[in-house]
Amino acid sequence: MQELFAVIQKFGNLPQERLDELASKATLIHIPQGDFFCKVGQICHQVGFVQEGIFRVYSINEEEQEMTRLFISSNHFIMDVGSYALQTPAVEYRQALTNTRLLVWNRADLDKFREETAGWHMITSHMRYSVLLANAHERTEMLNDDALTRYKKFVERYPHLMAQVPLRYIANYLGIAPQSLSRIRQQLSKT
């Protein structure tokens, strides 16, 4: 729970009793490798906090190609923000790439917690804003940088993912073919 509390406290201060109350509302679940936290077409009614494991967020385009948008690992929240907020069907998949362990809250409990907790709305707004800015910055870099630079930045930002995420998903995230990623990795290993 300390990791959860630390993440929340980065965005605002809540008294320990409110943090304990939030923790008491969580359910511990395990999602095995290959299963989903949320699928396209489902309405996301839960928010999760990844204690252990890695998820891949992806969609499938009109040509039936998977498009990896991001990875979510330990000590990060997982949800489909649009689906959760608007109660509309999700447009992306959130698939476990490893066996995972999550704390999960249902919408009704979080709504009640928000109503009873001064400052919670501001904390969650800061969290969402921070994530959106980081994702937008990373997406802009992905459009502007060449493949080698994108890979170097990925390794720098997410070294913990390199040994756990299949290279085909990393290549997909970087917008390059797996063969191109292999060439980049070979090139870098020679320097």
Biotite code that builds the C-alpha atoms (Angstrom):
import biotite.structure as struc

atoms = struc.array([
    struc.Atom([0.000, 0.000, 0.000], chain_id="A", res_id=1, res_name="MET", atom_name="CA", element="C"),
    struc.Atom([2.906, 2.347, 0.594], chain_id="A", res_id=2, res_name="GLN", atom_name="CA", element="C"),
    struc.Atom([3.566, 2.573, -3.158], chain_id="A", res_id=3, res_name="GLU", atom_name="CA", element="C"),
    struc.Atom([-0.062, 3.538, -3.753], chain_id="A", res_id=4, res_name="LEU", atom_name="CA", element="C"),
    struc.Atom([0.049, 6.161, -1.009], chain_id="A", res_id=5, res_name="PHE", atom_name="CA", element="C"),
    struc.Atom([3.321, 7.589, -2.374], chain_id="A", res_id=6, res_name="ALA", atom_name="CA", element="C"),
    struc.Atom([1.855, 7.991, -5.855], chain_id="A", res_id=7, res_name="VAL", atom_name="CA", element="C"),
    struc.Atom([-1.245, 9.735, -4.509], chain_id="A", res_id=8, res_name="ILE", atom_name="CA", element="C"),
    struc.Atom([0.753, 12.023, -2.211], chain_id="A", res_id=9, res_name="GLN", atom_name="CA", element="C"),
    struc.Atom([2.841, 13.254, -5.177], chain_id="A", res_id=10, res_name="LYS", atom_name="CA", element="C"),
    struc.Atom([-0.291, 15.011, -6.407], chain_id="A", res_id=11, res_name="PHE", atom_name="CA", element="C"),
    struc.Atom([-1.724, 16.317, -3.140], chain_id="A", res_id=12, res_name="GLY", atom_name="CA", element="C"),
    struc.Atom([-1.945, 15.616, 0.560], chain_id="A", res_id=13, res_name="ASN", atom_name="CA", element="C"),
    struc.Atom([-4.581, 13.385, 2.057], chain_id="A", res_id=14, res_name="LEU", atom_name="CA", element="C"),
    struc.Atom([-4.741, 12.524, 5.743], chain_id="A", res_id=15, res_name="PRO", atom_name="CA", element="C"),
    struc.Atom([-3.640, 8.969, 6.523], chain_id="A", res_id=16, res_name="GLN", atom_name="CA", element="C"),
    struc.Atom([-7.140, 7.984, 7.615], chain_id="A", res_id=17, res_name="GLU", atom_name="CA", element="C"),
    struc.Atom([-8.505, 8.918, 4.161], chain_id="A", res_id=18, res_name="ARG", atom_name="CA", element="C"),
    struc.Atom([-5.705, 6.953, 2.486], chain_id="A", res_id=19, res_name="LEU", atom_name="CA", element="C"),
    struc.Atom([-6.539, 3.981, 4.702], chain_id="A", res_id=20, res_name="ASP", atom_name="CA", element="C"),
    struc.Atom([-10.217, 4.352, 3.790], chain_id="A", res_id=21, res_name="GLU", atom_name="CA", element="C"),
    struc.Atom([-9.347, 4.327, 0.087], chain_id="A", res_id=22, res_name="LEU", atom_name="CA", element="C"),
    struc.Atom([-7.186, 1.234, 0.559], chain_id="A", res_id=23, res_name="ALA", atom_name="CA", element="C"),
    struc.Atom([-9.987, -0.543, 2.416], chain_id="A", res_id=24, res_name="SER", atom_name="CA", element="C"),
    struc.Atom([-12.279, -0.113, -0.600], chain_id="A", res_id=25, res_name="LYS", atom_name="CA", element="C"),
    struc.Atom([-9.820, -1.887, -2.933], chain_id="A", res_id=26, res_name="ALA", atom_name="CA", element="C"),
    struc.Atom([-10.039, -5.495, -4.018], chain_id="A", res_id=27, res_name="THR", atom_name="CA", element="C"),
    struc.Atom([-6.862, -7.377, -4.814], chain_id="A", res_id=28, res_name="LEU", atom_name="CA", element="C"),
    struc.Atom([-7.123, -9.193, -8.135], chain_id="A", res_id=29, res_name="ILE", atom_name="CA", element="C"),
    struc.Atom([-4.758, -11.163, -10.332], chain_id="A", res_id=30, res_name="HIS", atom_name="CA", element="C"),
    struc.Atom([-4.926, -10.990, -14.102], chain_id="A", res_id=31, res_name="ILE", atom_name="CA", element="C"),
    struc.Atom([-2.897, -13.724, -15.787], chain_id="A", res_id=32, res_name="PRO", atom_name="CA", element="C"),
    struc.Atom([-0.657, -13.098, -18.748], chain_id="A", res_id=33, res_name="GLN", atom_name="CA", element="C"),
    struc.Atom([-2.735, -12.692, -21.899], chain_id="A", res_id=34, res_name="GLY", atom_name="CA", element="C"),
    struc.Atom([-5.973, -11.718, -20.149], chain_id="A", res_id=35, res_name="ASP", atom_name="CA", element="C"),
    struc.Atom([-7.471, -8.234, -20.164], chain_id="A", res_id=36, res_name="PHE", atom_name="CA", element="C"),
    struc.Atom([-8.244, -5.502, -17.678], chain_id="A", res_id=37, res_name="PHE", atom_name="CA", element="C"),
    struc.Atom([-10.544, -3.911, -20.254], chain_id="A", res_id=38, res_name="CYS", atom_name="CA", element="C"),
    struc.Atom([-11.462, -4.818, -23.835], chain_id="A", res_id=39, res_name="LYS", atom_name="CA", element="C"),
    struc.Atom([-12.774, -2.891, -26.803], chain_id="A", res_id=40, res_name="VAL", atom_name="CA", element="C"),
    struc.Atom([-16.556, -2.656, -26.585], chain_id="A", res_id=41, res_name="GLY", atom_name="CA", element="C"),
    struc.Atom([-16.730, -3.048, -22.802], chain_id="A", res_id=42, res_name="GLN", atom_name="CA", element="C"),
    struc.Atom([-17.548, -0.177, -20.494], chain_id="A", res_id=43, res_name="ILE", atom_name="CA", element="C"),
    struc.Atom([-14.781, 0.363, -17.957], chain_id="A", res_id=44, res_name="CYS", atom_name="CA", element="C"),
    struc.Atom([-16.361, 0.451, -14.479], chain_id="A", res_id=45, res_name="HIS", atom_name="CA", element="C"),
    struc.Atom([-13.123, 0.064, -12.522], chain_id="A", res_id=46, res_name="GLN", atom_name="CA", element="C"),
    struc.Atom([-9.856, 1.792, -11.757], chain_id="A", res_id=47, res_name="VAL", atom_name="CA", element="C"),
    struc.Atom([-6.821, -0.311, -10.995], chain_id="A", res_id=48, res_name="GLY", atom_name="CA", element="C"),
    struc.Atom([-3.425, 0.269, -9.438], chain_id="A", res_id=49, res_name="PHE", atom_name="CA", element="C"),
    struc.Atom([-0.801, -2.124, -10.764], chain_id="A", res_id=50, res_name="VAL", atom_name="CA", element="C"),
    struc.Atom([1.186, -3.581, -7.896], chain_id="A", res_id=51, res_name="GLN", atom_name="CA", element="C"),
    struc.Atom([3.029, -6.073, -10.064], chain_id="A", res_id=52, res_name="GLU", atom_name="CA", element="C"),
    struc.Atom([3.188, -6.740, -13.784], chain_id="A", res_id=53, res_name="GLY", atom_name="CA", element="C"),
    struc.Atom([2.929, -5.018, -17.130], chain_id="A", res_id=54, res_name="ILE", atom_name="CA", element="C"),
    struc.Atom([-0.006, -4.168, -19.377], chain_id="A", res_id=55, res_name="PHE", atom_name="CA", element="C"),
    struc.Atom([-0.022, -3.161, -23.018], chain_id="A", res_id=56, res_name="ARG", atom_name="CA", element="C"),
    struc.Atom([-2.598, -0.665, -24.274], chain_id="A", res_id=57, res_name="VAL", atom_name="CA", element="C"),
    struc.Atom([-3.396, -1.161, -27.925], chain_id="A", res_id=58, res_name="TYR", atom_name="CA", element="C"),
    struc.Atom([-6.030, -0.838, -30.600], chain_id="A", res_id=59, res_name="SER", atom_name="CA", element="C"),
    struc.Atom([-6.616, -2.564, -33.919], chain_id="A", res_id=60, res_name="ILE", atom_name="CA", element="C"),
    struc.Atom([-6.811, -0.374, -37.015], chain_id="A", res_id=61, res_name="ASN", atom_name="CA", element="C"),
    struc.Atom([-8.940, -0.821, -40.126], chain_id="A", res_id=62, res_name="GLU", atom_name="CA", element="C"),
    struc.Atom([-6.258, -3.018, -41.710], chain_id="A", res_id=63, res_name="GLU", atom_name="CA", element="C"),
    struc.Atom([-6.489, -5.362, -38.680], chain_id="A", res_id=64, res_name="GLU", atom_name="CA", element="C"),
    struc.Atom([-3.037, -4.274, -37.452], chain_id="A", res_id=65, res_name="GLN", atom_name="CA", element="C"),
    struc.Atom([-2.367, -3.853, -33.748], chain_id="A", res_id=66, res_name="GLU", atom_name="CA", element="C"),
    struc.Atom([-1.189, -0.407, -32.707], chain_id="A", res_id=67, res_name="MET", atom_name="CA", element="C"),
    struc.Atom([0.537, -0.326, -29.304], chain_id="A", res_id=68, res_name="THR", atom_name="CA", element="C"),
    struc.Atom([-0.009, 3.046, -27.646], chain_id="A", res_id=69, res_name="ARG", atom_name="CA", element="C"),
    struc.Atom([1.620, 2.554, -24.253], chain_id="A", res_id=70, res_name="LEU", atom_name="CA", element="C"),
    struc.Atom([2.730, 0.197, -21.528], chain_id="A", res_id=71, res_name="PHE", atom_name="CA", element="C"),
    struc.Atom([1.534, 0.375, -17.923], chain_id="A", res_id=72, res_name="ILE", atom_name="CA", element="C"),
    struc.Atom([3.724, -1.158, -15.253], chain_id="A", res_id=73, res_name="SER", atom_name="CA", element="C"),
    struc.Atom([3.950, -1.430, -11.476], chain_id="A", res_id=74, res_name="SER", atom_name="CA", element="C"),
    struc.Atom([3.007, 1.589, -9.375], chain_id="A", res_id=75, res_name="ASN", atom_name="CA", element="C"),
    struc.Atom([0.809, 3.125, -12.057], chain_id="A", res_id=76, res_name="HIS", atom_name="CA", element="C"),
    struc.Atom([-2.952, 3.384, -12.383], chain_id="A", res_id=77, res_name="PHE", atom_name="CA", element="C"),
    struc.Atom([-4.803, 1.567, -15.144], chain_id="A", res_id=78, res_name="ILE", atom_name="CA", element="C"),
    struc.Atom([-8.178, 2.436, -16.589], chain_id="A", res_id=79, res_name="MET", atom_name="CA", element="C"),
    struc.Atom([-9.794, 3.589, -19.797], chain_id="A", res_id=80, res_name="ASP", atom_name="CA", element="C"),
    struc.Atom([-10.336, 7.238, -18.917], chain_id="A", res_id=81, res_name="VAL", atom_name="CA", element="C"),
    struc.Atom([-12.832, 7.957, -21.697], chain_id="A", res_id=82, res_name="GLY", atom_name="CA", element="C"),
    struc.Atom([-14.877, 4.826, -21.123], chain_id="A", res_id=83, res_name="SER", atom_name="CA", element="C"),
    struc.Atom([-14.873, 5.303, -17.355], chain_id="A", res_id=84, res_name="TYR", atom_name="CA", element="C"),
    struc.Atom([-15.746, 9.007, -17.412], chain_id="A", res_id=85, res_name="ALA", atom_name="CA", element="C"),
    struc.Atom([-18.376, 8.868, -20.156], chain_id="A", res_id=86, res_name="LEU", atom_name="CA", element="C"),
    struc.Atom([-19.577, 5.285, -19.518], chain_id="A", res_id=87, res_name="GLN", atom_name="CA", element="C"),
    struc.Atom([-19.101, 4.501, -23.195], chain_id="A", res_id=88, res_name="THR", atom_name="CA", element="C"),
    struc.Atom([-17.514, 1.381, -24.712], chain_id="A", res_id=89, res_name="PRO", atom_name="CA", element="C"),
    struc.Atom([-13.706, 1.260, -24.605], chain_id="A", res_id=90, res_name="ALA", atom_name="CA", element="C"),
    struc.Atom([-11.850, 1.740, -27.887], chain_id="A", res_id=91, res_name="VAL", atom_name="CA", element="C"),
    struc.Atom([-8.581, 0.137, -26.743], chain_id="A", res_id=92, res_name="GLU", atom_name="CA", element="C"),
    struc.Atom([-7.471, -3.113, -25.158], chain_id="A", res_id=93, res_name="TYR", atom_name="CA", element="C"),
    struc.Atom([-5.557, -3.297, -21.871], chain_id="A", res_id=94, res_name="ARG", atom_name="CA", element="C"),
    struc.Atom([-3.845, -6.683, -21.946], chain_id="A", res_id=95, res_name="GLN", atom_name="CA", element="C"),
    struc.Atom([-1.575, -8.224, -19.308], chain_id="A", res_id=96, res_name="ALA", atom_name="CA", element="C"),
    struc.Atom([1.837, -9.024, -20.791], chain_id="A", res_id=97, res_name="LEU", atom_name="CA", element="C"),
    struc.Atom([2.883, -10.738, -17.561], chain_id="A", res_id=98, res_name="THR", atom_name="CA", element="C"),
    struc.Atom([1.025, -12.208, -14.635], chain_id="A", res_id=99, res_name="ASN", atom_name="CA", element="C"),
    struc.Atom([-0.268, -9.179, -12.767], chain_id="A", res_id=100, res_name="THR", atom_name="CA", element="C"),
    struc.Atom([-1.514, -8.161, -9.347], chain_id="A", res_id=101, res_name="ARG", atom_name="CA", element="C"),
    struc.Atom([-3.749, -5.105, -9.008], chain_id="A", res_id=102, res_name="LEU", atom_name="CA", element="C"),
    struc.Atom([-5.747, -3.193, -6.459], chain_id="A", res_id=103, res_name="LEU", atom_name="CA", element="C"),
    struc.Atom([-9.105, -2.438, -8.046], chain_id="A", res_id=104, res_name="VAL", atom_name="CA", element="C"),
    struc.Atom([-11.863, -0.008, -7.083], chain_id="A", res_id=105, res_name="TRP", atom_name="CA", element="C"),
    struc.Atom([-15.350, 0.040, -8.520], chain_id="A", res_id=106, res_name="ASN", atom_name="CA", element="C"),
    struc.Atom([-16.954, 3.239, -9.713], chain_id="A", res_id=107, res_name="ARG", atom_name="CA", element="C"),
    struc.Atom([-19.560, 3.464, -6.945], chain_id="A", res_id=108, res_name="ALA", atom_name="CA", element="C"),
    struc.Atom([-16.937, 3.263, -4.189], chain_id="A", res_id=109, res_name="ASP", atom_name="CA", element="C"),
    struc.Atom([-14.715, 5.864, -5.883], chain_id="A", res_id=110, res_name="LEU", atom_name="CA", element="C"),
    struc.Atom([-17.670, 8.197, -6.445], chain_id="A", res_id=111, res_name="ASP", atom_name="CA", element="C"),
    struc.Atom([-18.575, 7.948, -2.754], chain_id="A", res_id=112, res_name="LYS", atom_name="CA", element="C"),
    struc.Atom([-14.936, 8.457, -1.732], chain_id="A", res_id=113, res_name="PHE", atom_name="CA", element="C"),
    struc.Atom([-14.745, 11.581, -3.939], chain_id="A", res_id=114, res_name="ARG", atom_name="CA", element="C"),
    struc.Atom([-17.884, 13.008, -2.341], chain_id="A", res_id=115, res_name="GLU", atom_name="CA", element="C"),
    struc.Atom([-16.562, 12.376, 1.184], chain_id="A", res_id=116, res_name="GLU", atom_name="CA", element="C"),
    struc.Atom([-12.943, 13.453, 0.665], chain_id="A", res_id=117, res_name="THR", atom_name="CA", element="C"),
    struc.Atom([-11.964, 17.088, 0.354], chain_id="A", res_id=118, res_name="ALA", atom_name="CA", element="C"),
    struc.Atom([-9.217, 17.461, -2.203], chain_id="A", res_id=119, res_name="GLY", atom_name="CA", element="C"),
    struc.Atom([-9.661, 14.077, -3.907], chain_id="A", res_id=120, res_name="TRP", atom_name="CA", element="C"),
    struc.Atom([-11.117, 15.610, -7.070], chain_id="A", res_id=121, res_name="HIS", atom_name="CA", element="C"),
    struc.Atom([-8.123, 17.955, -7.340], chain_id="A", res_id=122, res_name="MET", atom_name="CA", element="C"),
    struc.Atom([-5.641, 15.114, -6.771], chain_id="A", res_id=123, res_name="ILE", atom_name="CA", element="C"),
    struc.Atom([-7.196, 12.952, -9.481], chain_id="A", res_id=124, res_name="THR", atom_name="CA", element="C"),
    struc.Atom([-7.348, 15.937, -11.835], chain_id="A", res_id=125, res_name="SER", atom_name="CA", element="C"),
    struc.Atom([-3.628, 16.540, -11.307], chain_id="A", res_id=126, res_name="HIS", atom_name="CA", element="C"),
    struc.Atom([-2.927, 12.837, -11.927], chain_id="A", res_id=127, res_name="MET", atom_name="CA", element="C"),
    struc.Atom([-4.871, 12.797, -15.188], chain_id="A", res_id=128, res_name="ARG", atom_name="CA", element="C"),
    struc.Atom([-3.292, 16.046, -16.342], chain_id="A", res_id=129, res_name="TYR", atom_name="CA", element="C"),
    struc.Atom([0.191, 14.757, -15.586], chain_id="A", res_id=130, res_name="SER", atom_name="CA", element="C"),
    struc.Atom([-0.406, 11.518, -17.499], chain_id="A", res_id=131, res_name="VAL", atom_name="CA", element="C"),
    struc.Atom([-1.954, 13.332, -20.462], chain_id="A", res_id=132, res_name="LEU", atom_name="CA", element="C"),
    struc.Atom([0.962, 15.765, -20.689], chain_id="A", res_id=133, res_name="LEU", atom_name="CA", element="C"),
    struc.Atom([3.541, 12.994, -20.482], chain_id="A", res_id=134, res_name="ALA", atom_name="CA", element="C"),
    struc.Atom([1.734, 10.944, -23.129], chain_id="A", res_id=135, res_name="ASN", atom_name="CA", element="C"),
    struc.Atom([1.380, 13.963, -25.427], chain_id="A", res_id=136, res_name="ALA", atom_name="CA", element="C"),
    struc.Atom([5.073, 14.808, -25.037], chain_id="A", res_id=137, res_name="HIS", atom_name="CA", element="C"),
    struc.Atom([6.093, 11.240, -25.799], chain_id="A", res_id=138, res_name="GLU", atom_name="CA", element="C"),
    struc.Atom([3.760, 11.045, -28.814], chain_id="A", res_id=139, res_name="ARG", atom_name="CA", element="C"),
    struc.Atom([5.222, 14.284, -30.209], chain_id="A", res_id=140, res_name="THR", atom_name="CA", element="C"),
    struc.Atom([8.718, 12.869, -29.843], chain_id="A", res_id=141, res_name="GLU", atom_name="CA", element="C"),
    struc.Atom([7.610, 9.683, -31.588], chain_id="A", res_id=142, res_name="MET", atom_name="CA", element="C"),
    struc.Atom([6.490, 11.747, -34.572], chain_id="A", res_id=143, res_name="LEU", atom_name="CA", element="C"),
    struc.Atom([9.608, 13.917, -34.703], chain_id="A", res_id=144, res_name="ASN", atom_name="CA", element="C"),
    struc.Atom([12.440, 11.516, -33.843], chain_id="A", res_id=145, res_name="ASP", atom_name="CA", element="C"),
    struc.Atom([14.045, 8.901, -36.067], chain_id="A", res_id=146, res_name="ASP", atom_name="CA", element="C"),
    struc.Atom([13.787, 5.222, -35.126], chain_id="A", res_id=147, res_name="ALA", atom_name="CA", element="C"),
    struc.Atom([17.189, 5.066, -33.436], chain_id="A", res_id=148, res_name="LEU", atom_name="CA", element="C"),
    struc.Atom([16.412, 8.074, -31.244], chain_id="A", res_id=149, res_name="THR", atom_name="CA", element="C"),
    struc.Atom([12.953, 6.706, -30.385], chain_id="A", res_id=150, res_name="ARG", atom_name="CA", element="C"),
    struc.Atom([14.514, 3.416, -29.285], chain_id="A", res_id=151, res_name="TYR", atom_name="CA", element="C"),
    struc.Atom([17.206, 5.117, -27.195], chain_id="A", res_id=152, res_name="LYS", atom_name="CA", element="C"),
    struc.Atom([14.593, 7.233, -25.432], chain_id="A", res_id=153, res_name="LYS", atom_name="CA", element="C"),
    struc.Atom([12.429, 4.174, -24.821], chain_id="A", res_id=154, res_name="PHE", atom_name="CA", element="C"),
    struc.Atom([15.336, 2.298, -23.228], chain_id="A", res_id=155, res_name="VAL", atom_name="CA", element="C"),
    struc.Atom([16.199, 5.346, -21.121], chain_id="A", res_id=156, res_name="GLU", atom_name="CA", element="C"),
    struc.Atom([12.613, 5.875, -19.925], chain_id="A", res_id=157, res_name="ARG", atom_name="CA", element="C"),
    struc.Atom([11.601, 2.243, -19.506], chain_id="A", res_id=158, res_name="TYR", atom_name="CA", element="C"),
    struc.Atom([14.677, 0.092, -18.795], chain_id="A", res_id=159, res_name="PRO", atom_name="CA", element="C"),
    struc.Atom([12.546, -2.220, -16.645], chain_id="A", res_id=160, res_name="HIS", atom_name="CA", element="C"),
    struc.Atom([10.398, -3.131, -19.653], chain_id="A", res_id=161, res_name="LEU", atom_name="CA", element="C"),
    struc.Atom([13.218, -4.347, -21.887], chain_id="A", res_id=162, res_name="MET", atom_name="CA", element="C"),
    struc.Atom([13.532, -7.800, -20.325], chain_id="A", res_id=163, res_name="ALA", atom_name="CA", element="C"),
    struc.Atom([9.794, -8.355, -19.839], chain_id="A", res_id=164, res_name="GLN", atom_name="CA", element="C"),
    struc.Atom([8.066, -7.027, -22.953], chain_id="A", res_id=165, res_name="VAL", atom_name="CA", element="C"),
    struc.Atom([8.332, -9.002, -26.196], chain_id="A", res_id=166, res_name="PRO", atom_name="CA", element="C"),
    struc.Atom([10.425, -7.085, -28.731], chain_id="A", res_id=167, res_name="LEU", atom_name="CA", element="C"),
    struc.Atom([7.618, -7.246, -31.311], chain_id="A", res_id=168, res_name="ARG", atom_name="CA", element="C"),
    struc.Atom([5.479, -5.088, -29.006], chain_id="A", res_id=169, res_name="TYR", atom_name="CA", element="C"),
    struc.Atom([8.306, -2.631, -28.420], chain_id="A", res_id=170, res_name="ILE", atom_name="CA", element="C"),
    struc.Atom([8.845, -2.402, -32.192], chain_id="A", res_id=171, res_name="ALA", atom_name="CA", element="C"),
    struc.Atom([5.115, -1.864, -32.677], chain_id="A", res_id=172, res_name="ASN", atom_name="CA", element="C"),
    struc.Atom([5.106, 0.868, -30.038], chain_id="A", res_id=173, res_name="TYR", atom_name="CA", element="C"),
    struc.Atom([8.072, 2.549, -31.749], chain_id="A", res_id=174, res_name="LEU", atom_name="CA", element="C"),
    struc.Atom([6.332, 2.345, -35.119], chain_id="A", res_id=175, res_name="GLY", atom_name="CA", element="C"),
    struc.Atom([8.982, 0.167, -36.752], chain_id="A", res_id=176, res_name="ILE", atom_name="CA", element="C"),
    struc.Atom([9.216, -3.392, -38.042], chain_id="A", res_id=177, res_name="ALA", atom_name="CA", element="C"),
    struc.Atom([10.697, -6.003, -35.684], chain_id="A", res_id=178, res_name="PRO", atom_name="CA", element="C"),
    struc.Atom([13.558, -6.475, -38.171], chain_id="A", res_id=179, res_name="GLN", atom_name="CA", element="C"),
    struc.Atom([14.376, -2.759, -37.948], chain_id="A", res_id=180, res_name="SER", atom_name="CA", element="C"),
    struc.Atom([14.448, -2.990, -34.167], chain_id="A", res_id=181, res_name="LEU", atom_name="CA", element="C"),
    struc.Atom([16.852, -5.937, -34.419], chain_id="A", res_id=182, res_name="SER", atom_name="CA", element="C"),
    struc.Atom([19.151, -3.898, -36.683], chain_id="A", res_id=183, res_name="ARG", atom_name="CA", element="C"),
    struc.Atom([19.066, -0.944, -34.274], chain_id="A", res_id=184, res_name="ILE", atom_name="CA", element="C"),
    struc.Atom([19.872, -3.190, -31.323], chain_id="A", res_id=185, res_name="ARG", atom_name="CA", element="C"),
    struc.Atom([22.754, -4.816, -33.243], chain_id="A", res_id=186, res_name="GLN", atom_name="CA", element="C"),
    struc.Atom([24.074, -1.412, -34.252], chain_id="A", res_id=187, res_name="GLN", atom_name="CA", element="C"),
    struc.Atom([24.014, -0.183, -30.660], chain_id="A", res_id=188, res_name="LEU", atom_name="CA", element="C"),
    struc.Atom([25.645, -3.335, -29.303], chain_id="A", res_id=189, res_name="SER", atom_name="CA", element="C"),
    struc.Atom([28.667, -2.677, -31.570], chain_id="A", res_id=190, res_name="LYS", atom_name="CA", element="C"),
    struc.Atom([29.240, 0.824, -30.196], chain_id="A", res_id=191, res_name="THR", atom_name="CA", element="C"),
])
